[in-house]
């Protein structure tokens, strides 16, 4: 399970830096700040109860928070990932 989450976090970060609209690549520090802010918003309930229902749900919400474009391109279009999000695996 940890490998699964790590893989998706790495893919999310790579996508985030690819689609960033900054004149320079986003730094690891900036990604960490954004990720921490996303997790804080999730924990405070801003993303709804579903995002706090499981670790996988929380991770999916964090990935969507980090980069909605990348999330929709990579994760929402893959039926295997959708099954994992739903807890089928």
Buried (B, 14 or more C-beta within 10 A) or exposed (E): EEEEBEEBBEBBBEBBBEEBEEEEEBEEEBBEEBBEEBBEBBEEEEBEEEBBEEEBBBBBBBBBBBBEEBBEEBBBEEEEBEEBBEEEE
